[in-house]
Amino acid sequence: MNIQLVPLHYVYLAFIVFIIAVMVRRKDTTIICVAGIMTIGLLAAETLSGSVASVFNSFIYAAKELLSTIFIISIIVAMSRVLIRTGINEVMVRPLTLFIRSPQAAYWSIGLIMMVVSLFFWPSPAVALVGAVLLPAAVRVGLPPIGAAIAMNLFGHGIALSGDYIIQGAPKLTADAAGLPVASVMAASVPLVLVMGTVSTLTAFWMLRKEMKSSNRQQQTIGLEQPSAELPLAPESHSSIEAHTMPLRLRKAFALIIPLLFALDVALMFVLNLQGGDATALIGGTAVVILIAVSLAAHRYNGSEETTHYLIEGFQFGFKVFGPVIPIAAFFYLGDAAITELFADPLPEGSHGIVNDLGVALAGIVPLNGTVGAITMTVTGAVTGMDGSGFSGISLVGSIATMFAGSADSAPMLTALGQIAAIWVGGGTLIPWALIPAAAICGVSPFELARRNLKPVMLGLTVTTIVAIFLI
């Protein structure tokens, strides 16, 4: 598989290295990403006006890609605000405290429930369900919001999505590209997913527990860039916000009806086979209905106006969170489909996008054997995941795996390893804009969450690669 690299590839790679270096130093990368977009635009359009226009066009492209996520987060936040201010949230989470009595129990409970829900419906709708219901109970027993976000990320976007044993979207893409049966790739991925999940979640838990012990007074603000008052599920002290306590009987009724409505959503997802965006839309619509019903019950004659106010708050929060992410996402989207959509044929014939081309080129400069193949598949998968999708490069990973397979028996293992690396990096555990749903629901910085996930995920990938070498 011969890939011709052009200056666009090298410039994009140089800016990736620069951005990563700046992120490690905990500095803002917006200006660097804009400079990268303009440079790539200049090379692709070959005019200064095209370079300048590419900044705006890439922002629009990124916003369109992220719009559904912005909306579901904003709507869930709006619903959560009205539940908190009416006291329904207090009644609803009280039974959960019987089972979630400690930060440790909260971490594992949220993680395991997130994993199970994500296996059936993928992580995006699962984040909205699990976060809206379990986060308040977890925070109540002392789990920092960053801990809940880590648990949802690693168990949902990591373990569940990288295995994808129920929906089977990921293994089918990689297996088809590798020319292998889907069942063989899924079977080969089981030990790798178990190792990756165990190492990363235990490491993250150990690091979180160590921080909690050393700073008990700051449990509620660990990992936050803003005060706890900015938590989407926490009440605010703004002067225009007042508590509207409802009668206890009505609060109990809503506390029973709301979980039942979300449970009905889950049942409908099964019956109607709703996944991904369709499942997210069902949850978002349900949240809007709940928001309207509670607002009308709490505010009565002013219910219509108050509903609008809650929606405004939710969208203000959503766009505030996504504002700094769009420029960064815009740059990385240029590594995938955006480059061909925004510019006319900027890449050589046969190219599959800048990121995928770099992955193929990397695979072509290393020797073909099992050990090097396993390491290369992990690195290649991670590189293709840097566009924040996780799925965009796994077909490439499958095709490359066949080149490194010394035998028919090792091909499924290498394919599964590349799939796991691509999804863990790009599917929502390391790339900030990919893990925004969990970060926004929990009210933490996506960049801080990405930094917190870095060590556990990198250690997990290292151990998983070593295990794969022995299993090949």
VOPAGU-2260 file (C-alpha; in pm, 1 decimal, decimal comma):
REM VOPAGU-2260
SITE   aa  ch    i         X         Y         Z
SITE  MET   A    0       0,0       0,0       0,0
SITE  ASN   A    1     201,1     295,4    -135,3
SITE  ILE   A    2     105,1     637,5      -6,2
SITE  GLN   A    3     253,7     957,6    -142,4
SITE  LEU   A    4     314,3    1213,8     130,0
SITE  VAL   A    5     299,1    1580,0      30,0
SITE  PRO   A    6     379,6    1899,4     225,4
SITE  LEU   A    7      26,4    1900,1     370,1
SITE  HIS   A    8     103,2    1577,1     556,8
SITE  TYR   A    9     427,3    1706,5     705,5
SITE  VAL   A   10     279,9    2041,3     807,9
SITE  TYR   A   11     -16,9    1869,5     973,7
SITE  LEU   A   12     216,5    1631,5    1160,1
SITE  ALA   A   13     438,5    1919,0    1275,2
SITE  PHE   A   14     141,2    2107,4    1415,8
SITE  ILE   A   15      17,2    1792,2    1593,5
SITE  VAL   A   16     352,9    1759,0    1769,3
SITE  PHE   A   17     347,0    2130,4    1855,5
SITE  ILE   A   18     -10,1    2110,4    1990,6
SITE  ILE   A   19      68,6    1805,7    2204,2
SITE  ALA   A   20     375,9    1977,4    2347,0
SITE  VAL   A   21     169,8    2284,7    2437,0
SITE  MET   A   22    -105,6    2068,8    2592,9
SITE  VAL   A   23     152,2    1892,1    2808,6
SITE  ARG   A   24     261,8    2232,5    2937,5
SITE  ARG   A   25    -106,4    2306,7    3016,3
SITE  LYS   A   26    -120,8    2606,9    2784,9
SITE  ASP   A   27    -407,4    2704,5    2557,1
SITE  THR   A   28    -378,0    2578,2    2199,7
SITE  THR   A   29    -643,9    2785,8    2022,1
SITE  ILE   A   30    -404,0    3024,4    1848,2
SITE  ILE   A   31    -178,0    2738,0    1741,8
SITE  CYS   A   32    -473,7    2549,4    1595,8
SITE  VAL   A   33    -586,4    2858,1    1403,4
SITE  ALA   A   34    -232,5    2901,6    1272,4
SITE  GLY   A   35    -232,5    2535,8    1167,6
SITE  ILE   A   36    -564,5    2576,5     986,7
SITE  MET   A   37    -437,3    2884,7     801,2
SITE  THR   A   38    -113,5    2712,3     702,6
SITE  ILE   A   39    -293,2    2403,8     574,5
SITE  GLY   A   40    -546,2    2630,6     401,5
SITE  LEU   A   41    -264,7    2818,0     229,1
SITE  LEU   A   42    -112,1    2494,5     101,0
SITE  ALA   A   43    -447,2    2349,5      -4,3
SITE  ALA   A   44    -607,7    2660,2    -157,8
SITE  GLU   A   45    -281,1    2821,6    -272,5
SITE  THR   A   46    -423,5    3168,2    -206,9
SITE  LEU   A   47    -407,3    3396,3      94,9
SITE  SER   A   48    -781,4    3462,6      80,1
SITE  GLY   A   49    -848,9    3088,3      75,1
SITE  SER   A   50    -623,6    3045,7     376,4
SITE  VAL   A   51    -810,8    3311,4     575,4
SITE  ALA   A   52   -1150,9    3178,9     469,1
SITE  SER   A   53   -1049,2    2825,5     571,2
SITE  VAL   A   54   -1048,6    2933,8     937,0
SITE  PHE   A   55   -1415,7    3027,9     931,1
SITE  ASN   A   56   -1516,7    2732,8     711,9
SITE  SER   A   57   -1336,8    2483,7     934,0
SITE  PHE   A   58   -1508,4    2632,4    1240,1
SITE  ILE   A   59   -1845,6    2583,4    1069,2
SITE  TYR   A   60   -1754,6    2226,0     980,5
SITE  ALA   A   61   -1650,2    2147,3    1339,3
SITE  ALA   A   62   -1964,1    2311,1    1478,5
SITE  LYS   A   63   -2184,7    2099,4    1249,7
SITE  GLU   A   64   -2005,9    1783,4    1357,0
SITE  LEU   A   65   -2044,3    1871,0    1725,2
SITE  LEU   A   66   -2392,8    2021,5    1709,3
SITE  SER   A   67   -2587,1    1713,6    1820,7
SITE  THR   A   68   -2355,8    1674,4    2120,0
SITE  ILE   A   69   -2393,8    2042,9    2208,7
SITE  PHE   A   70   -2771,1    2011,0    2196,6
SITE  ILE   A   71   -2803,2    1695,7    2408,7
SITE  ILE   A   72   -2569,3    1838,8    2672,6
SITE  SER   A   73   -2754,3    2171,9    2677,8
SITE  ILE   A   74   -3095,5    2007,0    2708,2
SITE  ILE   A   75   -2985,4    1766,6    2982,7
SITE  VAL   A   76   -2832,6    2059,7    3174,1
SITE  ALA   A   77   -3155,0    2262,0    3137,4
SITE  MET   A   78   -3359,2    1967,7    3266,3
SITE  SER   A   79   -3117,1    1913,2    3554,3
SITE  ARG   A   80   -3142,1    2276,5    3662,7
SITE  VAL   A   81   -3520,2    2266,3    3695,7
SITE  LEU   A   82   -3506,2    1935,0    3882,9
SITE  ILE   A   83   -3258,2    2078,4    4131,2
SITE  ARG   A   84   -3444,4    2403,7    4192,9
SITE  THR   A   85   -3775,9    2229,9    4246,5
SITE  GLY   A   86   -3627,6    1976,5    4488,5
SITE  ILE   A   87   -3719,5    1677,5    4267,8
SITE  ASN   A   88   -3354,8    1582,8    4231,6
SITE  GLU   A   89   -3319,3    1541,9    4608,1
SITE  VAL   A   90   -3610,1    1299,4    4621,3
SITE  MET   A   91   -3501,2    1111,4    4309,6
SITE  VAL   A   92   -3144,2    1036,1    4418,1
SITE  ARG   A   93   -3221,6     955,0    4781,0
SITE  PRO   A   94   -3285,5     580,4    4718,1
SITE  LEU   A   95   -2957,3     552,2    4528,1
SITE  THR   A   96   -2763,9     659,4    4835,6
SITE  LEU   A   97   -2865,3     328,8    4997,0
SITE  PHE   A   98   -2642,5     150,1    4745,3
SITE  ILE   A   99   -2382,4     419,0    4677,6
SITE  ARG   A  100   -2245,9     482,4    5025,7
SITE  SER   A  101   -1882,5     567,4    4950,6
SITE  PRO   A  102   -1674,3     732,7    4677,9
SITE  GLN   A  103   -1528,8     390,6    4591,7
SITE  ALA   A  104   -1872,4     236,2    4545,2
SITE  ALA   A  105   -1981,5     539,2    4341,4
SITE  TYR   A  106   -1682,7     511,9    4106,2
SITE  TRP   A  107   -1734,1     143,4    4029,4
SITE  SER   A  108   -2114,1     166,9    4021,1
SITE  ILE   A  109   -2113,5     453,1    3771,3
SITE  GLY   A  110   -1846,5     281,0    3564,5
SITE  LEU   A  111   -2012,4     -60,0    3547,2
SITE  ILE   A  112   -2359,1      83,3    3478,0
SITE  MET   A  113   -2210,0     307,6    3208,7
SITE  MET   A  114   -2037,3       9,1    3049,8
SITE  VAL   A  115   -2354,4    -201,3    3037,4
SITE  VAL   A  116   -2568,4      79,8    2894,8
SITE  SER   A  117   -2296,6     172,4    2642,7
SITE  LEU   A  118   -2271,3    -184,7    2516,6
SITE  PHE   A  119   -2633,5    -167,6    2406,1
SITE  PHE   A  120   -2671,7     197,8    2303,5
SITE  TRP   A  121   -2318,1     337,6    2263,1
SITE  PRO   A  122   -2169,9     591,0    2505,0
SITE  SER   A  123   -2326,1     919,4    2384,6
SITE  PRO   A  124   -2682,4     848,8    2502,5
SITE  ALA   A  125   -2547,1     648,2    2795,4
SITE  VAL   A  126   -2363,2     953,9    2929,2
SITE  ALA   A  127   -2685,9    1152,0    2939,7
SITE  LEU   A  128   -2874,4     872,9    3117,5
SITE  VAL   A  129   -2608,0     777,0    3371,1
SITE  GLY   A  130   -2491,7    1131,0    3441,4
SITE  ALA   A  131   -2835,6    1278,7    3494,0
SITE  VAL   A  132   -2940,0    1007,4    3739,1
SITE  LEU   A  133   -2624,8     890,4    3921,2
SITE  LEU   A  134   -2395,0    1194,7    3933,6
SITE  PRO   A  135   -2582,5    1374,3    4214,8
SITE  ALA   A  136   -2580,4    1059,1    4428,0
SITE  ALA   A  137   -2207,9    1006,7    4362,0
SITE  VAL   A  138   -2117,1    1365,1    4452,8
SITE  ARG   A  139   -2329,4    1337,7    4766,8
SITE  VAL   A  140   -2113,6    1052,2    4902,5
SITE  GLY   A  141   -1787,1    1232,0    4824,0
SITE  LEU   A  142   -1684,1    1126,7    4472,0
SITE  PRO   A  143   -1542,6    1432,3    4293,5
SITE  PRO   A  144   -1716,4    1514,3    3964,3
SITE  ILE   A  145   -1386,7    1448,0    3785,4
SITE  GLY   A  146   -1397,1    1094,5    3927,3
SITE  ALA   A  147   -1742,5    1035,8    3786,1
SITE  ALA   A  148   -1631,5    1169,7    3447,9
SITE  ILE   A  149   -1326,5     941,4    3448,2
SITE  ALA   A  150   -1542,0     640,2    3531,9
SITE  MET   A  151   -1792,1     716,6    3255,1
SITE  ASN   A  152   -1510,7     774,2    3006,2
SITE  LEU   A  153   -1302,9     466,7    3075,6
SITE  PHE   A  154   -1589,5     220,7    3114,5
SITE  GLY   A  155   -1814,0     362,5    2840,6
SITE  HIS   A  156   -1600,1     522,7    2569,6
SITE  GLY   A  157   -1315,2     285,2    2650,7
SITE  ILE   A  158   -1414,6     -67,7    2747,2
SITE  ALA   A  159   -1763,5     -82,3    2596,1
SITE  LEU   A  160   -1688,6     102,2    2272,1
SITE  SER   A  161   -1355,7     -67,6    2198,5
SITE  GLY   A  162   -1513,1    -413,5    2231,0
SITE  ASP   A  163   -1854,9    -318,4    2090,2
SITE  TYR   A  164   -1976,6    -676,4    2137,4
SITE  ILE   A  165   -2349,1    -604,0    2109,8
SITE  ILE   A  166   -2381,7    -351,2    1827,1
SITE  GLN   A  167   -2061,3    -484,3    1660,9
SITE  GLY   A  168   -1996,5    -168,8    1458,8
SITE  ALA   A  169   -1624,6    -147,8    1538,7
SITE  PRO   A  170   -1532,6    -515,8    1491,0
SITE  LYS   A  171   -1726,2    -529,4    1164,3
SITE  LEU   A  172   -1538,0    -231,2    1020,9
SITE  THR   A  173   -1196,9    -369,6    1114,5
SITE  ALA   A  174   -1279,8    -728,5    1021,6
SITE  ASP   A  175   -1414,0    -631,8     678,5
SITE  ALA   A  176   -1103,3    -423,9     606,7
SITE  ALA   A  177    -879,0    -712,5     714,7
SITE  GLY   A  178   -1080,3    -971,4     524,1
SITE  LEU   A  179   -1151,9   -1166,4     842,9
SITE  PRO   A  180   -1471,1   -1302,3    1001,2
SITE  VAL   A  181   -1618,6   -1062,3    1255,5
SITE  ALA   A  182   -1638,3   -1340,6    1512,7
SITE  SER   A  183   -1262,4   -1401,7    1495,8
SITE  VAL   A  184   -1179,0   -1036,3    1562,2
SITE  MET   A  185   -1429,3   -1020,5    1849,1
SITE  ALA   A  186   -1289,5   -1338,4    2006,0
SITE  ALA   A  187    -932,7   -1209,3    1975,7
SITE  SER   A  188   -1028,2    -876,5    2132,7
SITE  VAL   A  189   -1174,6   -1026,2    2452,3
SITE  PRO   A  190    -845,7   -1075,3    2644,7
SITE  LEU   A  191    -710,8    -744,0    2516,1
SITE  VAL   A  192   -1023,6    -549,3    2615,3
SITE  LEU   A  193   -1015,6    -713,5    2959,4
SITE  VAL   A  194    -649,2    -624,8    3012,3
SITE  MET   A  195    -689,3    -270,8    2879,7
SITE  GLY   A  196   -1000,4    -208,3    3087,4
SITE  THR   A  197    -859,4    -357,7    3405,9
SITE  VAL   A  198    -527,1    -172,4    3392,1
SITE  SER   A  199    -673,8     165,9    3298,5
SITE  THR   A  200    -966,4     167,5    3542,1
SITE  LEU   A  201    -760,1      39,2    3835,4
SITE  THR   A  202    -483,3     289,6    3764,6
SITE  ALA   A  203    -730,6     576,8    3739,6
SITE  PHE   A  204    -902,4     464,7    4060,6
SITE  TRP   A  205    -571,6     440,3    4247,5
SITE  MET   A  206    -467,2     788,4    4130,7
SITE  LEU   A  207    -806,1     935,6    4219,6
SITE  ARG   A  208    -811,7     771,4    4562,4
SITE  LYS   A  209    -460,3     897,3    4635,5
SITE  GLU   A  210    -563,7    1255,0    4551,8
SITE  MET   A  211    -880,1    1230,2    4758,4
SITE  LYS   A  212    -685,1    1114,7    5061,4
SITE  SER   A  213    -431,2    1396,0    5029,1
SITE  SER   A  214    -691,6    1669,4    4989,0
SITE  ASN   A  215   -1020,1    1579,4    5156,5
SITE  ARG   A  216   -1129,0    1940,6    5183,1
SITE  GLN   A  217   -1110,7    1983,2    4804,8
SITE  GLN   A  218   -1297,7    1667,3    4702,3
SITE  GLN   A  219   -1572,2    1862,9    4527,0
SITE  THR   A  220   -1334,3    2071,7    4317,2
SITE  ILE   A  221   -1063,7    1825,0    4210,9
SITE  GLY   A  222    -999,1    1870,4    3839,6
SITE  LEU   A  223   -1231,4    2165,3    3795,4
SITE  GLU   A  224   -1122,4    2480,0    3623,8
SITE  GLN   A  225   -1425,3    2661,0    3758,8
SITE  PRO   A  226   -1596,8    2673,5    4095,0
SITE  SER   A  227   -1843,1    2403,4    4188,2
SITE  ALA   A  228   -2122,1    2651,6    4133,2
SITE  GLU   A  229   -2065,2    2597,8    3761,7
SITE  LEU   A  230   -2154,5    2230,0    3783,5
SITE  PRO   A  231   -2446,8    2165,8    3552,8
SITE  LEU   A  232   -2612,6    1948,2    3812,5
SITE  ALA   A  233   -2549,3    2184,2    4100,6
SITE  PRO   A  234   -2759,5    2484,2    4199,5
SITE  GLU   A  235   -2623,6    2828,5    4127,2
SITE  SER   A  236   -2616,4    3130,9    4348,0
SITE  HIS   A  237   -2697,4    3382,3    4075,6
SITE  SER   A  238   -2931,4    3651,7    4196,0
SITE  SER   A  239   -3188,9    3573,2    3927,8
SITE  ILE   A  240   -3216,9    3210,5    4035,1
SITE  GLU   A  241   -3456,0    3114,2    4309,1
SITE  ALA   A  242   -3556,9    2779,3    4448,9
SITE  HIS   A  243   -3912,8    2677,8    4367,8
SITE  THR   A  244   -3988,5    2399,5    4611,2
SITE  MET   A  245   -4285,3    2187,9    4512,0
SITE  PRO   A  246   -4519,5    2000,6    4745,9
SITE  LEU   A  247   -4362,1    1678,2    4865,9
SITE  ARG   A  248   -4632,7    1462,8    4708,5
SITE  LEU   A  249   -4575,5    1621,2    4366,4
SITE  ARG   A  250   -4199,0    1590,9    4401,6
SITE  LYS   A  251   -4232,3    1221,2    4480,2
SITE  ALA   A  252   -4456,9    1174,1    4179,4
SITE  PHE   A  253   -4206,5    1336,7    3944,1
SITE  ALA   A  254   -3918,2    1149,8    4111,0
SITE  LEU   A  255   -4095,3     825,2    4019,6
SITE  ILE   A  256   -4214,4     928,6    3672,4
SITE  ILE   A  257   -3882,9    1066,8    3544,9
SITE  PRO   A  258   -3675,5     746,2    3590,8
SITE  LEU   A  259   -3966,9     550,1    3445,0
SITE  LEU   A  260   -3963,4     770,1    3134,7
SITE  PHE   A  261   -3592,7     711,8    3086,0
SITE  ALA   A  262   -3646,1     339,0    3147,4
SITE  LEU   A  263   -3913,6     351,9    2877,5
SITE  ASP   A  264   -3655,1     511,0    2648,3
SITE  VAL   A  265   -3424,3     217,3    2712,2
SITE  ALA   A  266   -3704,7     -27,2    2630,4
SITE  LEU   A  267   -3787,2     159,8    2309,8
SITE  MET   A  268   -3419,5     150,4    2209,6
SITE  PHE   A  269   -3435,6    -228,0    2235,0
SITE  VAL   A  270   -3768,2    -266,5    2059,0
SITE  LEU   A  271   -3701,3     -14,2    1779,9
SITE  ASN   A  272   -3327,5     -94,7    1754,8
SITE  LEU   A  273   -3231,8     269,6    1811,7
SITE  GLN   A  274   -2859,1     338,7    1832,2
SITE  GLY   A  275   -2619,3     632,2    1828,9
SITE  GLY   A  276   -2784,0     953,3    1712,9
SITE  ASP   A  277   -3135,7     810,3    1712,8
SITE  ALA   A  278   -3100,8     695,8    2073,3
SITE  THR   A  279   -2955,3    1031,5    2173,7
SITE  ALA   A  280   -3247,0    1209,9    2004,8
SITE  LEU   A  281   -3496,9    1000,6    2200,2
SITE  ILE   A  282   -3330,3    1089,6    2530,6
SITE  GLY   A  283   -3306,4    1456,8    2432,8
SITE  GLY   A  284   -3673,7    1472,5    2341,7
SITE  THR   A  285   -3769,6    1303,2    2666,8
SITE  ALA   A  286   -3560,4    1556,2    2860,8
SITE  VAL   A  287   -3741,3    1845,5    2688,0
SITE  VAL   A  288   -4081,3    1695,0    2775,8
SITE  ILE   A  289   -3971,7    1654,4    3138,8
SITE  LEU   A  290   -3840,9    2011,9    3144,8
SITE  ILE   A  291   -4172,2    2150,5    3019,3
SITE  ALA   A  292   -4386,0    1937,1    3252,0
SITE  VAL   A  293   -4186,6    2024,9    3564,7
SITE  SER   A  294   -4169,5    2395,3    3472,9
SITE  LEU   A  295   -4545,1    2413,1    3426,2
SITE  ALA   A  296   -4606,7    2228,9    3754,0
SITE  ALA   A  297   -4360,0    2443,7    3948,9
SITE  HIS   A  298   -4423,2    2786,6    3798,4
SITE  ARG   A  299   -4782,8    2742,5    3680,6
SITE  TYR   A  300   -4885,8    3059,0    3496,1
SITE  ASN   A  301   -4521,7    3156,8    3438,7
SITE  GLY   A  302   -4429,7    2806,7    3323,4
SITE  SER   A  303   -4387,0    2901,4    2957,6
SITE  GLU   A  304   -4147,4    3187,2    3031,9
SITE  GLU   A  305   -3952,4    2983,0    3287,1
SITE  THR   A  306   -3916,3    2693,8    3041,3
SITE  THR   A  307   -3751,3    2935,5    2800,3
SITE  HIS   A  308   -3523,0    3062,2    3076,7
SITE  TYR   A  309   -3409,2    2708,9    3161,7
SITE  LEU   A  310   -3341,8    2634,2    2795,4
SITE  ILE   A  311   -3140,2    2954,4    2765,1
SITE  GLU   A  312   -2933,3    2853,2    3068,4
SITE  GLY   A  313   -2873,3    2510,3    2919,7
SITE  PHE   A  314   -2761,6    2644,2    2582,4
SITE  GLN   A  315   -2544,9    2908,7    2746,0
SITE  PHE   A  316   -2369,7    2634,7    2935,5
SITE  GLY   A  317   -2337,5    2413,2    2627,0
SITE  PHE   A  318   -2184,3    2680,2    2405,3
SITE  LYS   A  319   -1963,7    2804,6    2687,8
SITE  VAL   A  320   -1817,6    2455,5    2721,6
SITE  PHE   A  321   -1780,6    2397,6    2348,1
SITE  GLY   A  322   -1650,6    2745,5    2264,7
SITE  PRO   A  323   -1281,7    2672,0    2324,6
SITE  VAL   A  324   -1312,0    2324,4    2174,8
SITE  ILE   A  325   -1439,1    2416,1    1827,1
SITE  PRO   A  326   -1110,8    2575,2    1703,2
SITE  ILE   A  327    -912,2    2272,9    1818,9
SITE  ALA   A  328   -1158,4    2023,9    1674,2
SITE  ALA   A  329   -1160,9    2223,5    1350,7
SITE  PHE   A  330    -787,6    2167,3    1306,6
SITE  PHE   A  331    -800,6    1795,6    1377,9
SITE  TYR   A  332   -1102,9    1742,2    1153,5
SITE  LEU   A  333    -878,4    1859,7     868,2
SITE  GLY   A  334    -689,8    1535,8     918,5
SITE  ASP   A  335    -994,6    1340,5     808,0
SITE  ALA   A  336   -1290,5    1416,0     577,9
SITE  ALA   A  337   -1291,6    1793,9     630,0
SITE  ILE   A  338    -983,8    1848,5     412,0
SITE  THR   A  339   -1158,4    1716,7     100,8
SITE  GLU   A  340   -1490,1    1882,0     183,4
SITE  LEU   A  341   -1343,3    2228,7     236,0
SITE  PHE   A  342   -1085,2    2221,6     -43,7
SITE  ALA   A  343   -1084,7    2088,2    -399,6
SITE  ASP   A  344    -860,9    1780,1    -432,1
SITE  PRO   A  345    -574,6    1895,7    -207,7
SITE  LEU   A  346    -436,9    1542,3    -158,4
SITE  PRO   A  347    -283,2    1293,9    -403,8
SITE  GLU   A  348    -498,5    1037,0    -578,0
SITE  GLY   A  349    -562,8     731,3    -358,7
SITE  SER   A  350    -531,2     929,5     -34,7
SITE  HIS   A  351    -766,6     842,3     250,4
SITE  GLY   A  352    -712,5    1161,2     448,1
SITE  ILE   A  353    -405,2    1313,2     610,3
SITE  VAL   A  354    -421,4    1110,4     933,0
SITE  ASN   A  355    -484,4     778,9     760,3
SITE  ASP   A  356    -204,8     846,4     511,3
SITE  LEU   A  357      35,5     909,5     799,0
SITE  GLY   A  358     -72,6     581,3     958,1
SITE  VAL   A  359      -5,6     388,5     637,2
SITE  ALA   A  360     331,8     559,5     596,1
SITE  LEU   A  361     426,9     466,5     951,6
SITE  ALA   A  362     334,0     105,9     889,1
SITE  GLY   A  363     547,0     102,2     575,5
SITE  ILE   A  364     876,7     195,4     741,2
SITE  VAL   A  365     896,5     -76,9    1007,7
SITE  PRO   A  366     999,9    -442,9     968,3
SITE  LEU   A  367     731,6    -710,7     940,0
SITE  ASN   A  368     728,0    -935,3    1246,8
SITE  GLY   A  369     490,9   -1005,5    1533,3
SITE  THR   A  370     655,1    -790,5    1801,4
SITE  VAL   A  371     714,4    -487,9    1584,4
SITE  GLY   A  372     374,7    -545,9    1424,8
SITE  ALA   A  373     197,3    -528,5    1761,5
SITE  ILE   A  374     377,8    -208,6    1859,2
SITE  THR   A  375     312,4     -56,5    1517,9
SITE  MET   A  376     -56,4    -144,9    1529,1
SITE  THR   A  377     -91,8      25,1    1867,4
SITE  VAL   A  378      88,0     338,7    1748,2
SITE  THR   A  379     -98,0     342,1    1415,5
SITE  GLY   A  380    -433,1     297,0    1587,0
SITE  ALA   A  381    -352,4     577,6    1828,4
SITE  VAL   A  382    -244,7     809,0    1545,2
SITE  THR   A  383    -561,6     744,5    1343,8
SITE  GLY   A  384    -765,4     813,0    1657,4
SITE  MET   A  385    -623,2    1160,5    1698,4
SITE  ASP   A  386    -897,2    1310,5    1484,1
SITE  GLY   A  387   -1131,4    1252,2    1779,9
SITE  SER   A  388   -1352,7     999,2    1604,7
SITE  GLY   A  389   -1204,0     662,7    1690,8
SITE  PHE   A  390   -1398,1     501,1    1407,2
SITE  SER   A  391   -1259,3     695,8    1111,8
SITE  GLY   A  392    -930,6     506,1    1105,8
SITE  ILE   A  393   -1018,9     155,4    1216,3
SITE  SER   A  394   -1078,6      35,8     860,4
SITE  LEU   A  395    -724,0     146,3     785,2
SITE  VAL   A  396    -606,7     -38,2    1096,6
SITE  GLY   A  397    -771,0    -357,4     973,5
SITE  SER   A  398    -606,7    -337,5     633,4
SITE  ILE   A  399    -264,0    -267,8     782,8
SITE  ALA   A  400    -297,9    -556,1    1029,6
SITE  THR   A  401    -301,2    -808,1     747,3
SITE  MET   A  402      39,7    -681,1     629,9
SITE  PHE   A  403     198,5    -745,3     969,2
SITE  ALA   A  404      32,1   -1079,3    1037,4
SITE  GLY   A  405     292,5   -1352,6    1017,1
SITE  SER   A  406      17,7   -1613,8    1009,2
SITE  ALA   A  407    -357,4   -1641,5     976,6
SITE  ASP   A  408    -379,5   -1692,8    1353,6
SITE  SER   A  409    -210,5   -1361,2    1437,8
SITE  ALA   A  410    -419,1   -1146,0    1202,5
SITE  PRO   A  411    -729,9   -1124,8    1427,6
SITE  MET   A  412    -514,8   -1036,9    1729,5
SITE  LEU   A  413    -332,6    -755,8    1550,3
SITE  THR   A  414    -659,7    -628,2    1404,4
SITE  ALA   A  415    -822,5    -622,9    1747,9
SITE  LEU   A  416    -518,9    -447,7    1899,7
SITE  GLY   A  417    -530,6    -168,0    1642,5
SITE  GLN   A  418    -905,0    -133,3    1691,7
SITE  ILE   A  419    -865,4     -99,2    2068,6
SITE  ALA   A  420    -587,6     160,4    2038,6
SITE  ALA   A  421    -781,6     371,3    1786,3
SITE  ILE   A  422   -1103,5     375,5    1987,7
SITE  TRP   A  423    -944,9     428,5    2329,0
SITE  VAL   A  424    -749,0     728,2    2197,0
SITE  GLY   A  425   -1006,1     876,3    1961,2
SITE  GLY   A  426   -1335,2     742,2    2090,5
SITE  GLY   A  427   -1354,3     958,2    2397,5
SITE  THR   A  428   -1079,7     907,2    2657,1
SITE  LEU   A  429    -783,3    1120,4    2541,3
SITE  ILE   A  430    -896,3    1366,4    2274,0
SITE  PRO   A  431   -1060,5    1660,0    2458,4
SITE  TRP   A  432   -1342,7    1730,9    2213,5
SITE  ALA   A  433   -1431,2    1359,5    2193,5
SITE  LEU   A  434   -1486,3    1334,5    2570,1
SITE  ILE   A  435   -1690,0    1653,7    2602,2
SITE  PRO   A  436   -2022,0    1473,4    2674,8
SITE  ALA   A  437   -1896,7    1320,5    3001,8
SITE  ALA   A  438   -1699,3    1634,3    3092,6
SITE  ALA   A  439   -1995,2    1863,8    3033,9
SITE  ILE   A  440   -2245,7    1647,8    3221,3
SITE  CYS   A  441   -2007,8    1635,3    3518,3
SITE  GLY   A  442   -1911,7    2002,5    3494,9
SITE  VAL   A  443   -1538,7    1947,2    3453,8
SITE  SER   A  444   -1288,1    2074,3    3200,0
SITE  PRO   A  445   -1253,1    1835,9    2902,4
SITE  PHE   A  446    -885,5    1924,2    2881,2
SITE  GLU   A  447    -829,7    1840,6    3246,9
SITE  LEU   A  448   -1024,6    1516,4    3202,1
SITE  ALA   A  449    -803,6    1426,4    2904,8
SITE  ARG   A  450    -493,6    1489,9    3116,2
SITE  ARG   A  451    -631,7    1276,1    3398,8
SITE  ASN   A  452    -700,7     992,3    3156,1
SITE  LEU   A  453    -359,9    1011,5    2989,9
SITE  LYS   A  454    -152,2     804,5    3234,0
SITE  PRO   A  455    -410,1     527,2    3289,6
SITE  VAL   A  456    -480,3     491,8    2916,9
SITE  MET   A  457    -115,3     500,6    2810,7
SITE  LEU   A  458     -24,8     244,0    3077,3
SITE  GLY   A  459    -317,2      30,2    2965,6
SITE  LEU   A  460    -210,6      46,0    2600,6
SITE  THR   A  461     145,0     -46,3    2694,9
SITE  VAL   A  462      41,9    -349,0    2901,1
SITE  THR   A  463    -215,4    -454,9    2640,5
SITE  THR   A  464      46,2    -438,8    2364,4
SITE  ILE   A  465     282,5    -656,9    2568,6
SITE  VAL   A  466       4,5    -909,6    2631,2
SITE  ALA   A  467     -78,0    -910,2    2259,0
SITE  ILE   A  468     287,1    -984,2    2173,3
SITE  PHE   A  469     275,3   -1295,6    2390,3
SITE  LEU   A  470     -61,0   -1403,5    2250,0
SITE  ILE   A  471      41,6   -1370,0    1883,5
